[in-house]
Amino acid sequence: MNNSPIADGARPAKPELFLTATEQDPRWARVVARDRVADGAFYYSVATTGVYCRPSCASRGANPKNVRFHDTAAACEAAGFRPCKRCKPNLLSQDARNADKIAQVCRLIAKAEEPPTLAEMAKAAGLSRYHFHRVFKAITGVTPKDYAVENRASKVRKELTRSRTVTEAIYDAGFNSNGRFYEKSDELLGMSPTHYRDGGAGAAIRFAVGECSLGSILVARSDKGVCAILIGDDPQALVRDLQDRFPKANLIGADAEFETLVGQVVGFVEAPGIGLNLPLDVRGTAFQQRVWQALREIPAGVTVTYSEIARKIGAPKSTRAVAGACAANALAVAIPCHRVVRNDGALSGYRWGVERKRALLDREARRA
């Protein structure tokens, strides 16, 4: 019978007194974990083999007694070590090589008159279509198709501001016919090309300002749906914010029918769990749209981190961009960016004030 307090198959932790200098170095833990994030930050050499490696090298683990750390690959070679044939630490990392390939494809998309197909983009990157799609999304945060659409939209917006006519702008942006462009104009611009060219002039946006427990609230609606829910202390500042967002639109003060819609939105802000059964006119880049859709899937009473959202949309390295998309959100509570917190659980900045963010979360937690 085994009376040892140590479970079968388990090893007792080595007392710190007996740890080697290498094992006490925090870099050793990253080598043991084969941490790819550490690649390029440092290198390690193994005296018994005479080679040096990246932290993420998949080779058999080395005895820490034989390991030394170096800041650069050049320092390893100056000490007489040769590069590992498996992880090739003297060359760009796989992540860096992938990033370079994707950058080349992005330049290809920018120069192309017609958006290249997935097969053409993958061939240019020297990758299979499946692998290219996965790598492209991981690095840019959007799919190749979404990136190409946003690139074309950017060209159209640019040409509409400088071309003499809408037709001229359409052809300058790479469309071969008016018909093909007008099929996608709302998707690209959020409004007709003529309205966009005129800064939204003539587009009717109805709005009204009311009051809720969080302060003043402005609700605006276009012909597509609710396009702004703004919260603040000063009603006039909210109206100016709306004017800045739609500088040439025809802003129309609310009538009695619109007041009913405002009441629905206020009721939703007071109790987000009931949902908002109204169409939304969500305008943003392809990446922002992906973030905002992910936010709308967070249940009331639940919080997630910016990095969790980045992973959910398939762009784990885009945490800062996710935070930027949250800050650009103009539909308070309907797109619940207040449910996103920092990795340590602390409340970060909120477009309408951290105290309002805390109040919303506290309210949702109680009701949940």
N, C-alpha and C positions, 0 to 999 in steps of 0.2 A: 504494500500500500504506500502510495506516495504522499507523505505528509508535508512536502515542501510547499511553501506559500506561493511558489512560482508556478504558473499554469503550464501544462504540457506544451512543449514546442515554443514557449516564450523565452526570450532572453532578458536577464535583468539589465536595467540601464547601467551603463558604465559610469562609476563615480567620476565627478568632474576632476578629481585629483589625478585620475589616471588617463585623462584625455590628452592626446597629442596636441601640439600647437596648431596643427592643421585642423583637427576636429573642433578646436575652440574658435576657429575663425568662422564667422557667419557665412563666408563664401562656400565653405565645405557643404553646408546643408543644401545649398543651391545646386552643387554638383551632384550630390546624392539624389536630389529630386529631378535632376536633368532639366533644370529650369531654362526654357528657351528664351524667356524674357531677359535672362542674364547674359545671353550671347552678345559678345562685343564689349560688355562692361569689364570683363576680365578673362583670363585664360589660365589653364593649369597644366603643369608638366609633370611627367612621371619618370623618376630617375632610373628605374629598372628597365624601362622600354626605350627611353631616349626620345619620346614623342611628346607633343603638347596638343591639347584639345580645347574645344569649346565646353562650357558648362553643361550643355545639353547632349554631349556625345553619348551615343548609345552603346559604346564599347563596354566590355566587362569592367566593373568597378575596381578602382585601384586601391592599394593599401595606403591609407592616409600618411603613413610614415615616409612614403616615397614621393609625396605630392608637394609641389611648390606652386604658389600663385604668382601671376604676372599681369601687368596692366595692359600690355599690348602683345600682338603676335610677334612684332619685331623684337621685343624684349626676350621672348622665348627663344627665338632663333639666335639672338646675340649670346644667350647662355648655352648654346650648343644643341638645342632640341630641334627636331624636325617635325613638320606638320603631320598630324594623324591622317591616314588615308581614308578613314571612314567619315569623319565630320568635316575634313578639309578646312581647318580654322584659318588658313592663309588666304582663303577666298571669301567672297561675300557670303553671308548666311543665306539659307534658303528663303527666309522671310524677306531679306533685302533683295535677293534676285527676283522673287515674285513681285515685290513692289515695283522694281524697275520694269518688269514685263507689263504690268498693269498700266504704269505711266505711259509706256509706248502705245498701248492700245487706246488710252484716253486721248493721246495726241492724234491717233488715227481717226477716232470718232470726230474730233474737233475739225479735222481737215476734210473729212468725207462729205460729198454733196448729198449722198444718200446714206442713211444709217447702215453700217455694215451688219451682216448677219452674224449670229452667234458662231457659226462655223468659221467665218472669215476672221472674227476677232480671236477665236481660240487658235487658229492657224498662225496668226501674227504673233501670238504669245508663245507658240511652240508647246501648247498644252492640249489635252483632250478637252472636248466641249464640257463634259461634266466637271472636270477638275478646274478648268478655267472659270466656269460660272461660280463655283464655290470660292475660289481664291479672289475673284473680282469682288464678290459681295463682302467677303471678310475684310478686304482692304478699303473699299470705298463706302461700304455701308448700304449700297443699293445694288440691284441686279444690273447686268450690262444693258438690258433693255430700258430700265428706268433711267439709267445714266444717259443713254443715247437720247431718250425723249426729253430729258431736262436740258441736255446740250442743245438740242434743236429748238426748244422753247426759248432758251437764252438767246440764240441767234435771231429768232423771230422778234423778240422784245427789243433787241438792239437795233435791228433793221427798221422796225416800225417807228423808232424815235428819230431816225435820220433820213429815211427814204422819202421821196416826194409823194408817192402814192402807196396805198396798201398793196396793190398788185406788184409794184416794184419791190417792195419789202418781201413779199412772198417768194418771188423768184431769187432774190439776193440771199435769202435764207436757205436755198437749196431745194425748194419744192418745185416739181416739174409741172404742176398744174394748180389752178385755183381750187378746183374741186377737191383734190387730195388735202389741201391745206384746210379748207373750211370744214371738212369732215372732222378734223382734230383741233380746230381753233379754240373751242371752249376748254378742252383738256389742257391745251398748251398755255392759254392766257387767262382762263377764268372768266372771260367775257368776249364779246365780239372783237375782231381786230380793229374795227373803226373806233369802238369805245376805248380800247386800250391805247390806240394812237392818240386819242384826245384826252388821255388821262382819266378815262372813265366818265367823261362828260356826257350827261344825259342819262346815265344809269340811275335808276330810282332806288334809293335806299331809305326805308322808313325806320324811324328810331324814336325812342322815348326814354326818359330817365325816371327811375323810381327809387324807392328806398327798401333796404332789407336789413337784416341784423348785422351785416358786415359793412354797412354804409350806403352810399349812393350806388346805384347800378344802372348802367346804360345797356339797352338791348337794341340791336339793329338787325334788319332783315332785308336781303335783296330778293330778287325774284326767284332765286334758287333755294333760299333758306336763311336761317339765322347766321349772320356773318360776323357778329361781334357781341360779346358779353363782357363789359368792362366794369370794374369795381374800383371805387376810390372814395375819397373824402369830399372832393369838390366836383359838383355836377358839371360846372363849366369846363373844368379840366378834362372830364370824360368826353364832352362834346368836341373839344379841340383835338383830342386823341382820335376820335372818329373822323374828323375832317382831315387830319394828317394821313390817315389810312386811305381815304377816298377823296383826294383833293379836288377832283372835278366832277364828282358824282352829284346828282340832284338829291340832297338830303331833305327828307320830308318829315315834319313833325307828326307825332302820333295822333290817330283818331281813336274813337271809342273802341273800335274793333281791335286795334293794335294794343290797347291797354290790357285786353284780355290775354294776349300773348305774353306781355310783360309779367302779368300775374302768374302765368304758368312757369315762366323762367324763375321768378322770385321763389315760388313754391318749391321748385327743384333745388335752388341754392340752399334753401332752409332744410330740405330733406332729400339729399342726392340719391338716396336709396330708391326713391320712387321712379327714377329715370326721367328722361326728357324725350317725350315722343314727338319731336319736331325735326324737320329736315335741317341739316347744317350745310352752310356754304363755306367749306373749308378750303382756304387758299394758301398754298405753300409749295416749297420745292418737293421733289420726290422723296428726299431723305426726311424732311419734316413730316410729310404725310405718313411715312412708315412709323416714325416715332409717335405721332399723335394717335394713330390707329392702335398702337401698342398700349398707350395710356388709357384709351377708352375701354380696354379689356381688363383693367385693374378694378376689382370689385370695391364698392364702398366699404370703408373700415380696414382696408389693406394698404400697406405701404411697400414700395420696392425702391431699390437704389438705382442711380443713373447707370451703373455698370450692369445691373441686371437687365435693364431695358436695352442697353447696347447689345448684350448677348442675345436677347430675345429676337431682335431684328436682324441677327446674323452679322453684327458689326462690333465684336467685342473690344476693339481698340478705339471706338468712337465715343467714349464717355463724354468728352468735352463737347462734341457736336450734339450729343443728346441733350446736354444741359442747355446748349444754345437754342435747340428746337423748342424746349420747354419755355425758355424765356420769350420766344417769338409767338407763343400761343396767345391768340386774342379772344378765345372762347372760354372764359373762366368757368370752372367746374364742369362744363359740358365736355371739355377735354381736360381731364383731371390731373394737370401737372402738379397740383398740390400733394398728390399721393407719392411723389418721388422725393426721396431723402438721400443724404450722404451715406457713404459706406458705414460710418460709425453710428448711424441712426439720427444724427443731428439734423435740424432743419436748415436748409440752405436758402439762398435768395428766392424770392417769389415776386413775380411782376406786380402783384397787388399788395405786397407787404407780408413779412414773415408772421406777424401777429394774426393776420387773417388766415394764413396757412395753418397755424397752430389751432385756431378756432375751428376751422373746417375739419381737421383731423380729429380733434377732441370730440366734436359733435358726432362724426361718423363712427368713432370707436365706441361711444356710449350706445348709439343706436344699433350697432352691430352686435 
